[in-house]
């Protein structure tokens, strides 16, 4: 749920950046937001996401008891950091799903996360 909130805020931010001054003409709710506020929300949600996922990897009852799911934490961190880099530094304005598919490093991170998670649940 936190990851979905992170992506939704990122998408809202991209929409405001893309529309700039005409954003409120497309949807009236966009008048309530600005880029600074959304950046602060992204910072808060990203840190909460990392903390919640980290706690999940070693305390949830449905994960392996040997804590090997913790091996996926670096992939989650990198994915969040890479997405933030893309929207803040590179100025990406595409929706999050397009950003993931366009950026090779982020796509590779998602694939490696899935492989490691599969190995943790079905091999170890």
N, C-alpha and C positions, 0 to 999 in steps of 0.2 A: 504494500500500500504506500509506503514511503517513497519507493522508487517511482511509482506512478505519479505521486504528488510532485516529486523532483522534476520529472519529465513534463508535467503539465505546467509548472511554473516556468520552466525553460522555454516551452512553446509559447506561453503568453508573453514572455520577454522578447522572444524573437519576433512575434507579431507586432509588438509596439515598436521595436527597432526598425522593422521593415516598413511599417506604415508611417512612422515618425509623426508629424503634426496632423496627419489625416486619420490617425487611428481611431479617434473618438467618432469619426463620421461612419466608420464601418459597424462598430458596436458601441453602444453607449457605456457599457461596463468598463471599457478601456479608459474612460476618463478617470476612473478611480485608481489607476495604477501609474507608476512611472518606473523607469529602468532602475533607479537606485533602490527603490523599495523591493522590486523583484530580485535584484542582486542580493540584498540582505536576506530575503526569504530563501533564496537558493543556498546561501551559506548555512543557514540554520537547518534546512531540510537535509542538505548533503551530510552535515556532521551527525545529525540524528540518524540518518540512514546507515552510515558506517557503524555507529555505535550499536544500533538495533541489530544489524546483520551480524556483527561480531559476537554479540551476546547470544544470538540465535545459534551460531555455529558450534558453541560448546555447552549450551544449556537446554536446548530443545529436546523433548523426549523422543522425537522421531529421527534423530541424527545418530550416526554411529558413535558408540561410547568411547572410542579411542581418539576423539577430537580431530580426526583427519579432515573434516569439513573446513577447519580453520585454514587449510591450504588455499581455499578460494578467496579469502579476505583480500590478498593483494590484487586480485583481478577486479574485485568490486571497487577498491580504492582507485586503481588505474582507470577503470571505466568512468567513474565519476569525475576524476581529475581531467581526463582527456576530453570529456564532453564540456566541462567548464572552460577548458583551454580553447576548444573550438568555438564556443559562442562568445567568449570574452576577447581572446587574442586574434583569432582569425575572422571573427565577425560573421559566423555562420548564421543564416536566417532561415534555413530549411527546417521543416518539422523534425523532431527527434528521430523518428524511424528512418527518415531519409539521411540524416547525418550519420547514423550508425552504418547504413549501407554504403554511403559514399566514402567514409574514412576507413582506410585499410587497417590502421592500427587499432581503432575501436572495434571493428568487425573481428579482427584476429583475437582481441581480448575477449569478446563474447564467446567466440568458438572455443578458446582455451578454457574459459570458465566452465562451459558446458562439458568439455572433455574431462576436466578434473572432477567436477561434480559427479559425472557418470562413474568415473573410476572409484571415487570415494564410496558411492552407494552400492555399486555392483561388483567391485573387484576387491577392495580392501575389506 
